[in-house]
Amino acid sequence: MPEEPRRGTRRASRLMIDVLHAVAACEGVIHYWDVAKQPGGTVLLRASSVSHFSSEEEAVQVARRIAEELPPSGYEAHTVSALARADNGSRDEWHAFAEVLIGAKVGTGRG
C-alpha cells in the first residue's frame, strides 16, 4: 500500500512542474537554474546561459530572450530582470543571467 504524504511535506505546484519542463526544453541554452515557490502562487526562476558572450550587451539580449521564452503556456512573466555577469572578473567573457517571476496570465485565474 502506498505511503501517505507526511503532514507538512511540501509539494510542487502545477506551475512549478510546468516551469521545470520549460527549463528542460532549454537544454544546451541554460547552464544553471534555480526555481523557488513564491507567495501568491508564483514561481521565481533564475537561469544563466551555457555560452559565453564577447560583450555585455550581447549577453543581456540573450538573457531577455531566455526570460521571454521560459514562461510555460498559460502563464506569463510578471517581472523580468535580464543582465550579464562577467566570467571570473573578465571583461571579455560574459554569461547571460535572467530572473523571472512567473505566474498565471492576468484574468485567467490559473495557478
Biopython code that builds the backbone (N, CA, C, O; Angstrom):
import numpy as np
from Bio.PDB.StructureBuilder import StructureBuilder

atoms = [
    (1, "MET", "N", (0.848, -1.172, 0.000)),
    (1, "MET", "CA", (0.000, 0.000, 0.000)),
    (1, "MET", "C", (0.897, 1.240, 0.000)),
    (1, "MET", "O", (1.848, 1.310, 0.779)),
    (2, "PRO", "N", (0.604, 2.227, -0.871)),
    (2, "PRO", "CA", (1.465, 3.420, -0.926)),
    (2, "PRO", "C", (1.408, 4.218, 0.372)),
    (2, "PRO", "O", (0.378, 4.314, 1.039)),
    (3, "GLU", "N", (2.546, 4.775, 0.689)),
    (3, "GLU", "CA", (2.635, 5.571, 1.907)),
    (3, "GLU", "C", (1.959, 6.923, 1.682)),
    (3, "GLU", "O", (2.133, 7.545, 0.635)),
    (4, "GLU", "N", (1.200, 7.362, 2.656)),
    (4, "GLU", "CA", (0.543, 8.671, 2.592)),
    (4, "GLU", "C", (1.590, 9.771, 2.736)),
    (4, "GLU", "O", (2.557, 9.599, 3.477)),
    (5, "PRO", "N", (1.416, 10.905, 2.039)),
    (5, "PRO", "CA", (2.361, 12.005, 2.249)),
    (5, "PRO", "C", (2.312, 12.470, 3.707)),
    (5, "PRO", "O", (1.242, 12.561, 4.310)),
    (6, "ARG", "N", (3.469, 12.755, 4.246)),
    (6, "ARG", "CA", (3.523, 13.236, 5.625)),
    (6, "ARG", "C", (2.970, 14.655, 5.702)),
    (6, "ARG", "O", (3.107, 15.453, 4.775)),
    (7, "ARG", "N", (2.349, 14.935, 6.824)),
    (7, "ARG", "CA", (1.853, 16.297, 7.030)),
    (7, "ARG", "C", (3.019, 17.258, 7.010)),
    (7, "ARG", "O", (4.090, 16.965, 7.542)),
    (8, "GLY", "N", (2.810, 18.389, 6.402)),
    (8, "GLY", "CA", (3.855, 19.395, 6.332)),
    (8, "GLY", "C", (4.833, 19.174, 5.187)),
    (8, "GLY", "O", (5.734, 19.988, 4.980)),
    (9, "THR", "N", (4.669, 18.077, 4.436)),
    (9, "THR", "CA", (5.541, 17.818, 3.296)),
    (9, "THR", "C", (5.188, 18.797, 2.184)),
    (9, "THR", "O", (4.025, 18.931, 1.805)),
    (10, "ARG", "N", (6.191, 19.468, 1.676)),
    (10, "ARG", "CA", (5.946, 20.424, 0.603)),
    (10, "ARG", "C", (5.767, 19.693, -0.709)),
    (10, "ARG", "O", (6.439, 18.696, -0.975)),
    (11, "ARG", "N", (4.865, 20.191, -1.521)),
    (11, "ARG", "CA", (4.604, 19.595, -2.819)),
    (11, "ARG", "C", (4.759, 20.668, -3.882)),
    (11, "ARG", "O", (4.467, 21.842, -3.655)),
    (12, "ALA", "N", (5.218, 20.245, -5.032)),
    (12, "ALA", "CA", (5.380, 21.177, -6.146)),
    (12, "ALA", "C", (4.005, 21.537, -6.710)),
    (12, "ALA", "O", (3.125, 20.685, -6.828)),
    (13, "SER", "N", (3.842, 22.803, -7.053)),
    (13, "SER", "CA", (2.598, 23.252, -7.677)),
    (13, "SER", "C", (2.625, 22.890, -9.162)),
    (13, "SER", "O", (3.677, 22.559, -9.708)),
    (14, "ARG", "N", (1.482, 22.952, -9.798)),
    (14, "ARG", "CA", (1.394, 22.692, -11.243)),
    (14, "ARG", "C", (2.312, 23.663, -11.993)),
    (14, "ARG", "O", (3.005, 23.268, -12.932)),
    (15, "LEU", "N", (2.314, 24.928, -11.576)),
    (15, "LEU", "CA", (3.169, 25.921, -12.213)),
    (15, "LEU", "C", (4.639, 25.530, -12.087)),
    (15, "LEU", "O", (5.385, 25.607, -13.062)),
    (16, "MET", "N", (5.057, 25.114, -10.902)),
    (16, "MET", "CA", (6.460, 24.750, -10.712)),
    (16, "MET", "C", (6.840, 23.579, -11.624)),
    (16, "MET", "O", (7.920, 23.583, -12.214)),
    (17, "ILE", "N", (5.979, 22.599, -11.741)),
    (17, "ILE", "CA", (6.236, 21.462, -12.621)),
    (17, "ILE", "C", (6.326, 21.924, -14.069)),
    (17, "ILE", "O", (7.216, 21.490, -14.801)),
    (18, "ASP", "N", (5.413, 22.804, -14.493)),
    (18, "ASP", "CA", (5.441, 23.329, -15.859)),
    (18, "ASP", "C", (6.716, 24.122, -16.125)),
    (18, "ASP", "O", (7.281, 24.036, -17.215)),
    (19, "VAL", "N", (7.174, 24.893, -15.137)),
    (19, "VAL", "CA", (8.413, 25.659, -15.284)),
    (19, "VAL", "C", (9.606, 24.707, -15.413)),
    (19, "VAL", "O", (10.502, 24.950, -16.221)),
    (20, "LEU", "N", (9.626, 23.645, -14.640)),
    (20, "LEU", "CA", (10.719, 22.671, -14.739)),
    (20, "LEU", "C", (10.756, 22.024, -16.124)),
    (20, "LEU", "O", (11.834, 21.775, -16.665)),
    (21, "HIS", "N", (9.592, 21.753, -16.694)),
    (21, "HIS", "CA", (9.543, 21.214, -18.060)),
    (21, "HIS", "C", (10.069, 22.245, -19.060)),
    (21, "HIS", "O", (10.768, 21.886, -20.007)),
    (22, "ALA", "N", (9.738, 23.518, -18.857)),
    (22, "ALA", "CA", (10.221, 24.575, -19.754)),
    (22, "ALA", "C", (11.743, 24.693, -19.673)),
    (22, "ALA", "O", (12.405, 24.886, -20.692)),
    (23, "VAL", "N", (12.289, 24.579, -18.486)),
    (23, "VAL", "CA", (13.745, 24.626, -18.309)),
    (23, "VAL", "C", (14.391, 23.434, -19.024)),
    (23, "VAL", "O", (15.408, 23.589, -19.701)),
    (24, "ALA", "N", (13.805, 22.257, -18.873)),
    (24, "ALA", "CA", (14.342, 21.054, -19.525)),
    (24, "ALA", "C", (14.338, 21.200, -21.049)),
    (24, "ALA", "O", (15.216, 20.671, -21.730)),
    (25, "ALA", "N", (13.353, 21.915, -21.576)),
    (25, "ALA", "CA", (13.271, 22.126, -23.031)),
    (25, "ALA", "C", (14.365, 23.069, -23.526)),
    (25, "ALA", "O", (14.609, 23.150, -24.730)),
    (26, "CYS", "N", (15.017, 23.772, -22.624)),
    (26, "CYS", "CA", (16.084, 24.710, -22.979)),
    (26, "CYS", "C", (17.462, 24.073, -22.829)),
    (26, "CYS", "O", (18.457, 24.781, -22.669)),
    (27, "GLU", "N", (17.528, 22.754, -22.878)),
    (27, "GLU", "CA", (18.804, 22.051, -22.747)),
    (27, "GLU", "C", (19.792, 22.592, -23.781)),
    (27, "GLU", "O", (19.448, 22.781, -24.948)),
    (28, "GLY", "N", (20.996, 22.832, -23.343)),
    (28, "GLY", "CA", (22.016, 23.379, -24.226)),
    (28, "GLY", "C", (22.063, 24.900, -24.220)),
    (28, "GLY", "O", (23.013, 25.494, -24.731)),
    (29, "VAL", "N", (21.048, 25.533, -23.646)),
    (29, "VAL", "CA", (20.999, 27.001, -23.556)),
    (29, "VAL", "C", (21.246, 27.447, -22.124)),
    (29, "VAL", "O", (21.978, 28.404, -21.874)),
    (30, "ILE", "N", (20.623, 26.737, -21.185)),
    (30, "ILE", "CA", (20.715, 27.100, -19.770)),
    (30, "ILE", "C", (21.725, 26.203, -19.068)),
    (30, "ILE", "O", (21.648, 24.977, -19.137)),
    (31, "HIS", "N", (22.677, 26.847, -18.388)),
    (31, "HIS", "CA", (23.711, 26.122, -17.646)),
    (31, "HIS", "C", (23.273, 25.875, -16.209)),
    (31, "HIS", "O", (23.323, 24.744, -15.725)),
    (32, "TYR", "N", (22.852, 26.912, -15.543)),
    (32, "TYR", "CA", (22.453, 26.848, -14.137)),
    (32, "TYR", "C", (21.046, 27.396, -14.024)),
    (32, "TYR", "O", (20.690, 28.356, -14.707)),
    (33, "TRP", "N", (20.245, 26.786, -13.163)),
    (33, "TRP", "CA", (18.913, 27.316, -12.906)),
    (33, "TRP", "C", (18.511, 27.017, -11.468)),
    (33, "TRP", "O", (19.031, 26.102, -10.830)),
    (34, "ASP", "N", (17.576, 27.814, -10.983)),
    (34, "ASP", "CA", (17.058, 27.663, -9.632)),
    (34, "ASP", "C", (15.593, 28.085, -9.669)),
    (34, "ASP", "O", (15.266, 29.127, -10.238)),
    (35, "VAL", "N", (14.715, 27.295, -9.076)),
    (35, "VAL", "CA", (13.282, 27.591, -9.051)),
    (35, "VAL", "C", (12.838, 27.648, -7.602)),
    (35, "VAL", "O", (13.180, 26.772, -6.808)),
    (36, "ALA", "N", (12.077, 28.676, -7.256)),
    (36, "ALA", "CA", (11.578, 28.811, -5.882)),
    (36, "ALA", "C", (10.120, 29.257, -5.899)),
    (36, "ALA", "O", (9.746, 30.200, -6.596)),
    (37, "LYS", "N", (9.315, 28.558, -5.118)),
    (37, "LYS", "CA", (7.904, 28.908, -4.970)),
    (37, "LYS", "C", (7.824, 30.232, -4.218)),
    (37, "LYS", "O", (8.543, 30.442, -3.241)),
    (38, "GLN", "N", (6.953, 31.119, -4.676)),
    (38, "GLN", "CA", (6.784, 32.426, -4.059)),
    (38, "GLN", "C", (5.347, 32.605, -3.587)),
    (38, "GLN", "O", (4.460, 31.864, -4.011)),
    (39, "PRO", "N", (5.110, 33.567, -2.724)),
    (39, "PRO", "CA", (3.733, 33.834, -2.278)),
    (39, "PRO", "C", (2.852, 34.229, -3.470)),
    (39, "PRO", "O", (3.340, 34.760, -4.468)),
    (40, "GLY", "N", (1.582, 33.967, -3.350)),
    (40, "GLY", "CA", (0.647, 34.369, -4.391)),
    (40, "GLY", "C", (0.585, 33.413, -5.564)),
    (40, "GLY", "O", (0.048, 33.756, -6.617)),
    (41, "GLY", "N", (1.130, 32.214, -5.396)),
    (41, "GLY", "CA", (1.047, 31.230, -6.468)),
    (41, "GLY", "C", (1.995, 31.469, -7.619)),
    (41, "GLY", "O", (1.771, 30.962, -8.718)),
    (42, "THR", "N", (3.060, 32.237, -7.389)),
    (42, "THR", "CA", (4.048, 32.490, -8.435)),
    (42, "THR", "C", (5.307, 31.672, -8.178)),
    (42, "THR", "O", (5.486, 31.090, -7.108)),
    (43, "VAL", "N", (6.172, 31.645, -9.187)),
    (43, "VAL", "CA", (7.443, 30.926, -9.096)),
    (43, "VAL", "C", (8.548, 31.863, -9.579)),
    (43, "VAL", "O", (8.415, 32.517, -10.613)),
    (44, "LEU", "N", (9.636, 31.918, -8.817)),
    (44, "LEU", "CA", (10.800, 32.708, -9.210)),
    (44, "LEU", "C", (11.810, 31.767, -9.850)),
    (44, "LEU", "O", (12.217, 30.774, -9.246)),
    (45, "LEU", "N", (12.209, 32.084, -11.066)),
    (45, "LEU", "CA", (13.184, 31.278, -11.790)),
    (45, "LEU", "C", (14.407, 32.128, -12.076)),
    (45, "LEU", "O", (14.298, 33.238, -12.596)),
    (46, "ARG", "N", (15.577, 31.596, -11.731)),
    (46, "ARG", "CA", (16.853, 32.229, -12.063)),
    (46, "ARG", "C", (17.579, 31.272, -12.992)),
    (46, "ARG", "O", (17.654, 30.072, -12.725)),
    (47, "ALA", "N", (18.114, 31.806, -14.086)),
    (47, "ALA", "CA", (18.806, 30.952, -15.058)),
    (47, "ALA", "C", (19.986, 31.697, -15.665)),
    (47, "ALA", "O", (19.922, 32.903, -15.903)),
    (48, "SER", "N", (21.066, 30.958, -15.912)),
    (48, "SER", "CA", (22.213, 31.555, -16.599)),
    (48, "SER", "C", (22.555, 30.705, -17.815)),
    (48, "SER", "O", (22.239, 29.516, -17.872)),
    (49, "SER", "N", (23.194, 31.326, -18.768)),
    (49, "SER", "CA", (23.487, 30.690, -20.046)),
    (49, "SER", "C", (24.669, 29.737, -19.983)),
    (49, "SER", "O", (25.560, 29.879, -19.145)),
    (50, "VAL", "N", (24.660, 28.774, -20.875)),
    (50, "VAL", "CA", (25.793, 27.881, -21.059)),
    (50, "VAL", "C", (26.910, 28.651, -21.762)),
    (50, "VAL", "O", (28.073, 28.589, -21.362)),
    (51, "SER", "N", (26.546, 29.359, -22.791)),
    (51, "SER", "CA", (27.524, 30.058, -23.638)),
    (51, "SER", "C", (28.079, 31.311, -22.984)),
    (51, "SER", "O", (27.437, 31.941, -22.143)),
    (52, "HIS", "N", (29.291, 31.650, -23.397)),
    (52, "HIS", "CA", (29.914, 32.923, -23.041)),
    (52, "HIS", "C", (29.693, 33.869, -24.217)),
    (52, "HIS", "O", (29.584, 33.437, -25.365)),
    (53, "PHE", "N", (29.629, 35.143, -23.922)),
    (53, "PHE", "CA", (29.445, 36.150, -24.967)),
    (53, "PHE", "C", (30.565, 37.168, -24.872)),
    (53, "PHE", "O", (31.116, 37.412, -23.798)),
    (54, "SER", "N", (30.889, 37.751, -26.003)),
    (54, "SER", "CA", (32.039, 38.652, -26.047)),
    (54, "SER", "C", (31.730, 40.056, -25.548)),
    (54, "SER", "O", (32.644, 40.838, -25.286)),
    (55, "SER", "N", (30.441, 40.380, -25.416)),
    (55, "SER", "CA", (30.096, 41.704, -24.906)),
    (55, "SER", "C", (28.952, 41.611, -23.902)),
    (55, "SER", "O", (28.140, 40.686, -23.931)),
    (56, "GLU", "N", (28.917, 42.577, -23.035)),
    (56, "GLU", "CA", (27.854, 42.647, -22.032)),
    (56, "GLU", "C", (26.498, 42.815, -22.715)),
    (56, "GLU", "O", (25.516, 42.191, -22.311)),
    (57, "GLU", "N", (26.442, 43.646, -23.737)),
    (57, "GLU", "CA", (25.193, 43.915, -24.461)),
    (57, "GLU", "C", (24.620, 42.637, -25.083)),
    (57, "GLU", "O", (23.420, 42.378, -24.987)),
    (58, "GLU", "N", (25.472, 41.854, -25.712)),
    (58, "GLU", "CA", (25.023, 40.598, -26.322)),
    (58, "GLU", "C", (24.474, 39.639, -25.262)),
    (58, "GLU", "O", (23.454, 38.987, -25.484)),
    (59, "ALA", "N", (25.143, 39.555, -24.122)),
    (59, "ALA", "CA", (24.693, 38.681, -23.042)),
    (59, "ALA", "C", (23.334, 39.126, -22.494)),
    (59, "ALA", "O", (22.486, 38.287, -22.190)),
    (60, "VAL", "N", (23.125, 40.425, -22.369)),
    (60, "VAL", "CA", (21.847, 40.943, -21.880)),
    (60, "VAL", "C", (20.730, 40.613, -22.878)),
    (60, "VAL", "O", (19.628, 40.250, -22.467)),
    (61, "GLN", "N", (20.998, 40.734, -24.169)),
    (61, "GLN", "CA", (19.993, 40.387, -25.181)),
    (61, "GLN", "C", (19.594, 38.917, -25.084)),
    (61, "GLN", "O", (18.413, 38.583, -25.182)),
    (62, "VAL", "N", (20.574, 38.045, -24.893)),
    (62, "VAL", "CA", (20.285, 36.617, -24.744)),
    (62, "VAL", "C", (19.490, 36.368, -23.461)),
    (62, "VAL", "O", (18.569, 35.552, -23.456)),
    (63, "ALA", "N", (19.832, 37.054, -22.393)),
    (63, "ALA", "CA", (19.092, 36.918, -21.133)),
    (63, "ALA", "C", (17.631, 37.313, -21.323)),
    (63, "ALA", "O", (16.741, 36.650, -20.789)),
    (64, "ARG", "N", (17.372, 38.368, -22.065)),
    (64, "ARG", "CA", (15.989, 38.791, -22.349)),
    (64, "ARG", "C", (15.238, 37.710, -23.127)),
    (64, "ARG", "O", (14.076, 37.421, -22.840)),
    (65, "ARG", "N", (15.913, 37.117, -24.116)),
    (65, "ARG", "CA", (15.276, 36.043, -24.907)),
    (65, "ARG", "C", (14.968, 34.841, -24.025)),
    (65, "ARG", "O", (13.893, 34.251, -24.136)),
    (66, "ILE", "N", (15.897, 34.473, -23.153)),
    (66, "ILE", "CA", (15.659, 33.353, -22.227)),
    (66, "ILE", "C", (14.434, 33.656, -21.371)),
    (66, "ILE", "O", (13.555, 32.808, -21.217)),
    (67, "ALA", "N", (14.376, 34.858, -20.819)),
    (67, "ALA", "CA", (13.264, 35.255, -19.945)),
    (67, "ALA", "C", (11.925, 35.254, -20.685)),
    (67, "ALA", "O", (10.897, 34.900, -20.108)),
    (68, "GLU", "N", (11.935, 35.645, -21.943)),
    (68, "GLU", "CA", (10.695, 35.686, -22.731)),
    (68, "GLU", "C", (10.203, 34.285, -23.079)),
    (68, "GLU", "O", (8.996, 34.055, -23.158)),
    (69, "GLU", "N", (11.114, 33.361, -23.284)),
    (69, "GLU", "CA", (10.738, 32.019, -23.737)),
    (69, "GLU", "C", (10.436, 31.041, -22.611)),
    (69, "GLU", "O", (9.831, 29.998, -22.863)),
    (70, "LEU", "N", (10.829, 31.337, -21.392)),
    (70, "LEU", "CA", (10.670, 30.373, -20.305)),
    (70, "LEU", "C", (9.263, 30.210, -19.739)),
    (70, "LEU", "O", (8.905, 29.094, -19.364)),
    (71, "PRO", "N", (8.447, 31.258, -19.655)),
    (71, "PRO", "CA", (7.120, 31.012, -19.078)),
    (71, "PRO", "C", (6.344, 29.984, -19.910)),
    (71, "PRO", "O", (6.201, 30.142, -21.123)),
    (72, "PRO", "N", (5.842, 28.926, -19.250)),
    (72, "PRO", "CA", (5.080, 27.898, -19.963)),
    (72, "PRO", "C", (3.757, 28.445, -20.496)),
    (72, "PRO", "O", (3.297, 29.505, -20.073)),
    (73, "SER", "N", (3.164, 27.722, -21.412)),
    (73, "SER", "CA", (1.866, 28.088, -21.981)),
    (73, "SER", "C", (0.845, 28.268, -20.861)),
    (73, "SER", "O", (0.761, 27.442, -19.952)),
    (74, "GLY", "N", (0.076, 29.343, -20.931)),
    (74, "GLY", "CA", (-0.930, 29.627, -19.919)),
    (74, "GLY", "C", (-0.436, 30.508, -18.793)),
    (74, "GLY", "O", (-1.214, 30.925, -17.935)),
    (75, "TYR", "N", (0.863, 30.795, -18.793)),
    (75, "TYR", "CA", (1.472, 31.631, -17.758)),
    (75, "TYR", "C", (2.215, 32.782, -18.421)),
    (75, "TYR", "O", (2.427, 32.782, -19.633)),
    (76, "GLU", "N", (2.608, 33.762, -17.613)),
    (76, "GLU", "CA", (3.363, 34.889, -18.139)),
    (76, "GLU", "C", (4.386, 35.370, -17.122)),
    (76, "GLU", "O", (4.309, 35.066, -15.932)),
    (77, "ALA", "N", (5.342, 36.126, -17.631)),
    (77, "ALA", "CA", (6.346, 36.738, -16.759)),
    (77, "ALA", "C", (5.719, 37.967, -16.121)),
    (77, "ALA", "O", (5.250, 38.864, -16.821)),
    (78, "HIS", "N", (5.712, 38.009, -14.802)),
    (78, "HIS", "CA", (5.190, 39.180, -14.090)),
    (78, "HIS", "C", (6.280, 40.227, -13.940)),
    (78, "HIS", "O", (6.008, 41.421, -14.064)),
    (79, "THR", "N", (7.508, 39.801, -13.675)),
    (79, "THR", "CA", (8.655, 40.698, -13.658)),
    (79, "THR", "C", (9.841, 39.972, -14.278)),
    (79, "THR", "O", (9.953, 38.749, -14.194)),
    (80, "VAL", "N", (10.714, 40.738, -14.897)),
    (80, "VAL", "CA", (11.890, 40.170, -15.565)),
    (80, "VAL", "C", (13.107, 41.024, -15.255)),
    (80, "VAL", "O", (13.056, 42.251, -15.328)),
    (81, "SER", "N", (14.191, 40.366, -14.911)),
    (81, "SER", "CA", (15.498, 41.022, -14.810)),
    (81, "SER", "C", (16.421, 40.281, -15.765)),
    (81, "SER", "O", (16.577, 39.064, -15.669)),
    (82, "ALA", "N", (17.026, 41.010, -16.677)),
    (82, "ALA", "CA", (17.967, 40.414, -17.627)),
    (82, "ALA", "C", (19.267, 41.181, -17.518)),
    (82, "ALA", "O", (19.304, 42.399, -17.694)),
    (83, "LEU", "N", (20.339, 40.451, -17.224)),
    (83, "LEU", "CA", (21.625, 41.117, -17.083)),
    (83, "LEU", "C", (22.751, 40.205, -17.506)),
    (83, "LEU", "O", (22.542, 39.033, -17.817)),
    (84, "ALA", "N", (23.934, 40.753, -17.514)),
    (84, "ALA", "CA", (25.133, 39.995, -17.865)),
    (84, "ALA", "C", (26.052, 39.955, -16.659)),
    (84, "ALA", "O", (26.135, 40.907, -15.882)),
    (85, "ARG", "N", (26.734, 38.838, -16.522)),
    (85, "ARG", "CA", (27.730, 38.700, -15.451)),
    (85, "ARG", "C", (29.061, 38.360, -16.088)),
    (85, "ARG", "O", (29.162, 37.467, -16.929)),
    (86, "ALA", "N", (30.067, 39.086, -15.672)),
    (86, "ALA", "CA", (31.411, 38.814, -16.181)),
    (86, "ALA", "C", (31.889, 37.484, -15.624)),
    (86, "ALA", "O", (31.694, 37.181, -14.447)),
    (87, "ASP", "N", (32.512, 36.704, -16.477)),
    (87, "ASP", "CA", (33.020, 35.401, -16.071)),
    (87, "ASP", "C", (34.356, 35.569, -15.367)),
    (87, "ASP", "O", (35.344, 35.956, -15.992)),
    (88, "ASN", "N", (34.393, 35.280, -14.063)),
    (88, "ASN", "CA", (35.616, 35.395, -13.250)),
    (88, "ASN", "C", (36.284, 36.765, -13.359)),
    (88, "ASN", "O", (37.510, 36.870, -13.397)),
    (89, "GLY", "N", (35.471, 37.797, -13.406)),
    (89, "GLY", "CA", (36.016, 39.153, -13.441)),
    (89, "GLY", "C", (36.522, 39.587, -14.798)),
    (89, "GLY", "O", (37.017, 40.705, -14.944)),
    (90, "SER", "N", (36.408, 38.726, -15.795)),
    (90, "SER", "CA", (36.876, 39.049, -17.146)),
    (90, "SER", "C", (35.914, 40.030, -17.813)),
    (90, "SER", "O", (34.708, 39.978, -17.573)),
    (91, "ARG", "N", (36.427, 40.893, -18.621)),
    (91, "ARG", "CA", (35.581, 41.798, -19.408)),
    (91, "ARG", "C", (35.455, 41.293, -20.846)),
    (91, "ARG", "O", (34.882, 41.961, -21.707)),
    (92, "ASP", "N", (36.005, 40.094, -21.087)),
    (92, "ASP", "CA", (35.968, 39.511, -22.431)),
    (92, "ASP", "C", (34.945, 38.386, -22.542)),
    (92, "ASP", "O", (34.545, 38.024, -23.648)),
    (93, "GLU", "N", (34.517, 37.829, -21.407)),
    (93, "GLU", "CA", (33.577, 36.719, -21.408)),
    (93, "GLU", "C", (32.419, 37.013, -20.465)),
    (93, "GLU", "O", (32.617, 37.277, -19.279)),
    (94, "TRP", "N", (31.212, 36.963, -21.007)),
    (94, "TRP", "CA", (30.012, 37.294, -20.250)),
    (94, "TRP", "C", (29.009, 36.152, -20.317)),
    (94, "TRP", "O", (28.894, 35.479, -21.341)),
    (95, "HIS", "N", (28.287, 35.937, -19.231)),
    (95, "HIS", "CA", (27.175, 34.997, -19.194)),
    (95, "HIS", "C", (25.882, 35.791, -19.155)),
    (95, "HIS", "O", (25.809, 36.844, -18.520)),
    (96, "ALA", "N", (24.857, 35.284, -19.839)),
    (96, "ALA", "CA", (23.513, 35.855, -19.736)),
    (96, "ALA", "C", (22.900, 35.336, -18.443)),
    (96, "ALA", "O", (23.065, 34.163, -18.107)),
    (97, "PHE", "N", (22.199, 36.190, -17.720)),
    (97, "PHE", "CA", (21.555, 35.808, -16.474)),
    (97, "PHE", "C", (20.155, 36.406, -16.452)),
    (97, "PHE", "O", (19.989, 37.618, -16.589)),
    (98, "ALA", "N", (19.144, 35.548, -16.277)),
    (98, "ALA", "CA", (17.758, 36.021, -16.252)),
    (98, "ALA", "C", (17.111, 35.618, -14.930)),
    (98, "ALA", "O", (17.351, 34.529, -14.407)),
    (99, "GLU", "N", (16.293, 36.512, -14.409)),
    (99, "GLU", "CA", (15.493, 36.239, -13.218)),
    (99, "GLU", "C", (14.057, 36.599, -13.586)),
    (99, "GLU", "O", (13.769, 37.740, -13.949)),
    (100, "VAL", "N", (13.162, 35.623, -13.489)),
    (100, "VAL", "CA", (11.791, 35.817, -13.966)),
    (100, "VAL", "C", (10.798, 35.370, -12.893)),
    (100, "VAL", "O", (10.892, 34.259, -12.372)),
    (101, "LEU", "N", (9.856, 36.239, -12.572)),
    (101, "LEU", "CA", (8.755, 35.882, -11.684)),
    (101, "LEU", "C", (7.606, 35.469, -12.601)),
    (101, "LEU", "O", (7.075, 36.288, -13.350)),
    (102, "ILE", "N", (7.226, 34.191, -12.536)),
    (102, "ILE", "CA", (6.222, 33.632, -13.437)),
    (102, "ILE", "C", (4.951, 33.341, -12.659)),
    (102, "ILE", "O", (4.991, 32.825, -11.542)),
    (103, "GLY", "N", (3.809, 33.687, -13.276)),
    (103, "GLY", "CA", (2.516, 33.414, -12.656)),
    (103, "GLY", "C", (1.451, 33.276, -13.701)),
    (103, "GLY", "O", (1.723, 33.312, -14.901)),
    (104, "ALA", "N", (0.226, 33.117, -13.232)),
    (104, "ALA", "CA", (-0.912, 32.981, -14.145)),
    (104, "ALA", "C", (-1.065, 34.230, -14.985)),
    (104, "ALA", "O", (-0.774, 35.337, -14.533)),
    (105, "LYS", "N", (-1.525, 34.041, -16.218)),
    (105, "LYS", "CA", (-1.833, 35.195, -17.060)),
    (105, "LYS", "C", (-2.953, 35.966, -16.387)),
    (105, "LYS", "O", (-3.888, 35.382, -15.839)),
    (106, "VAL", "N", (-2.846, 37.270, -16.438)),
    (106, "VAL", "CA", (-3.845, 38.120, -15.803)),
    (106, "VAL", "C", (-5.206, 37.820, -16.415)),
    (106, "VAL", "O", (-5.373, 37.821, -17.635)),
    (107, "GLY", "N", (-6.178, 37.562, -15.537)),
    (107, "GLY", "CA", (-7.545, 37.301, -15.996)),
    (107, "GLY", "C", (-7.871, 35.834, -16.205)),
    (107, "GLY", "O", (-9.019, 35.508, -16.505)),
    (108, "THR", "N", (-6.895, 34.924, -16.055)),
    (108, "THR", "CA", (-7.180, 33.505, -16.264)),
    (108, "THR", "C", (-7.487, 32.787, -14.958)),
    (108, "THR", "O", (-8.189, 31.775, -14.951)),
    (109, "GLY", "N", (-6.963, 33.307, -13.855)),
    (109, "GLY", "CA", (-7.186, 32.677, -12.567)),
    (109, "GLY", "C", (-6.470, 31.357, -12.413)),
    (109, "GLY", "O", (-6.718, 30.621, -11.458)),
    (110, "ARG", "N", (-5.585, 31.047, -13.340)),
    (110, "ARG", "CA", (-4.851, 29.785, -13.291)),
    (110, "ARG", "C", (-3.719, 29.897, -12.284)),
    (110, "ARG", "O", (-3.243, 31.003, -12.029)),
    (111, "GLY", "N", (-3.276, 28.806, -11.713)),
    (111, "GLY", "CA", (-2.119, 28.870, -10.834)),
    (111, "GLY", "C", (-2.246, 27.910, -9.782)),
    (111, "GLY", "O", (-1.364, 27.808, -8.930)),
]
sb = StructureBuilder()
sb.init_structure("model")
sb.init_model(0)
sb.init_chain("A")
sb.init_seg("    ")
for serial, (resi, resn, name, xyz) in enumerate(atoms, 1):
    if name == "N":
        sb.init_residue(resn, " ", resi, " ")
    sb.init_atom(name, np.array(xyz, "f"), 0.0, 1.0, " ", f" {name:<3s}", serial, name[0])
structure = sb.get_structure()
